[in-house]
Amino acid sequence: MVIVTNLIFFILCLTYFKSLNKFKHPYSQQMARFIVLLGTSSVFGATAHAVHLQLGTVFFEIIFFIMNALSLLSIYYCFRSAYTYQHLNNEPSKIYIQLALFWIAIVLLICVVNASFLIIKIHAAISLIYSLLVHAIAYKRHNQQGSKLVVVGIAVAFISILAHSLKISFHAWFNYKDLSHVIMILSLVIIYRGIKLNVDNLEATQASVAVV
């Protein structure tokens, strides 16, 4: 079931990446990278848990490292896309980007030493909260329905983190990992619809400015 839910999630991520990456807005492209990296990380996580008993500890540690690296990069693009959206499609300065990437390297090193996914979940929560606040403010100030959907989708994503952390399981064949993946799929669909509405709004705004 873990493999099935991960495969569905990954296919959706690839589809949404293709849809969003075709736009030239930094906000859209960064959200696209956030989504595809999140889906790819999920695939590596499923692989690690599915066959690590057969292929051994070294294999698990390598796949676990790749999963964490992809997760951190996904979190980075989640933060960067929210920053870009908050600052009217202007990207952060190079120094901020360099500091963020440097911090990612440090966190990844900590994950390798401690062999824990907890610090990834903490950073994911921080980045999601920031993105939620940015989109909530955009909805409140400008009544942007796309931002409203992004906020709802992120709220659903927190339920996934909660379900995974509390290890809420319904059956041996549908445990907390499967439940969190199903909730993530729902969250992804809602967030994508919100991003798409925001990008369509950006396109319309640029078109009207060009006409003027």
Buried (B, 14 or more C-beta within 10 A) or exposed (E): BBBEBBBBBBEBBBBBBEBBBEBEBBBBBBBBBBBBBBBBBBBBBBBBBBBBEEBEEEBBBEBBBBBBBBBBBBBBBBBBBBBBBBEEBEBBEEEEBEEBEEEBEEBBEEBBEEEEBEBBBEBBBEBBEBBBBBBBBBBEEEEBBBBBBBBBBBBBBBBBBEBBEEEEBEEEEBBBBBBBBBBBBBBBBBBBBBBBBBBEBBBEEEEEEEEE
